[in-house]
C-alpha cells in the first residue's frame, strides 16, 4: 500500500458546493495486511498539565529529525498527529512509533512541555483552544463553529492493506462487528472538563456530533459503493472519501481500510498491539471469509457501540447474527482464541497475548486513569503520571 497520511484526518467535511461534483478515486494496489498507524497526541505544560499551544514549536524541532513516519498539526494548537510509514508487522509499527515517540519526548523536553496519550484531556476548556493556523482548519472552524474546538480529542487510526476494492469492503463490514471490542480495549477518555463522565470512552460522543459519522453503507462491491458515492456527491455534501469519517472507512488512495474508533492509548506499546489485533482480524477475514455481511448485521451496531463506550470491558455484546447477549469480555477472549493461528501468521502473537491478559484482568487505560485519580484526587497529577507513562 502507499500511505501518505493527511493532516487532520479525523474531521473533514465539504460545504455544499453548488454544481461541484466529487469523484471517487480508484482503489490503489496494496500489499494485503500491511499496516499504518496514526496517533493524535496531547501537548501539555509542565506547570498545571493543561494543554499547551506548542504545535508550531514542536513541528519546528521535529523537522530537524529524521523520522520513519510523519508529524503534522491537528485541528487545535495543543495537538499533534504522528504516523508510521508502511509496516508489515505490529513489531515494525512499534519500532517506528518508539523512534517517533523518543523524538517527541526529546523535543518536548527542550520546550519544557510534555506529550501525553489518552482520548481526552481530563480538564481542558474547549473555549480556550486555538484553531491551528492552516486554511483547511480555519474553513472547518467556520463550518462547524464551536464543535471544531470541542473536537480537541485524540484517537488512534489503524490502516490495513487490502489486495483489491471488493476485498476491502468485505474486510470493512467484518471489522465493523468488532468495533465494540476495539472501543473497550482502547478506551482512555473517562474525564471531560474536569468531570468523570461515567463513560470509559467519552471521546466518541464528540464524534457523533458531526454529520456523516457512524457506519458505512452495507455494500459489498466497489461498483455499488461507487453508485452510493455518486449519489452523495450529487447532493453537494461530499466531494471525496475524506468527507466521510465513519468508524471504519475505505481509503482508496492508499489501498487500505482505516479503523478510527480507538482512543489514543497511553503508550505506544498498546497502540502497536491494537494494530496487531486489527491485522490479525483482517487476516482471518481475508483468508477464511467467515461471515456473509448483511444490512441486518447493523441492527445492533449502535447499541453495541454505546455499550462499549459507556461500560468498556464490562459491556454487553449482542451477536449480530444470533441476537444472543453475552459479556463483551467473554466474546473478546473467545475471539483471541479464534485468532491464534492468524496472529502467529502476522507475527502478532505476543501483541494479542498482552491484550488478552488485560481483557482477562478487566484493565484498560480508562481504568488506570480512574485509579490514579482515586489515589491522587488531582487531575493535573494524573496527567503528569500519564506523561511519564508515555515516555516508557
Buried (B, 14 or more C-beta within 10 A) or exposed (E): BBBEBBBBBBBBBBEEEEEEEBEBBEBBEBEBBBBBBBBBBBBBBBEEBBBBBBBEBBBEBBEEBEBBBBBBBBBBBBBBBBBBBBBBBBBBBBBBBBBBBBBBBEBBEEBEBBBBBBBBBBBBEBEEBEBBEBEBBEBBBEEBEEBBBBBBBBBBBBBBBBBBBBBBBBBBBBBBBBBBBBBBBBBBBBBBBEEBBEBBBBBBBBBEEBEBBBBBBBBBEBEBBBEEBEEBBEEBBBBBBBBBBBBBBBBBBBBBBBBBBBBBBBBBBBBBBBBBBBBBBBBBBBEEEEBEBEEEBBEBBEBBBBBBBBBBBBBBBBBBEEEEEEBBBEBBBEBBEBBBBBBEBBBBBEBBBBBBEBBEEEBBBBBBBBEBBEEEEEBBBBBBBBBEBBBE
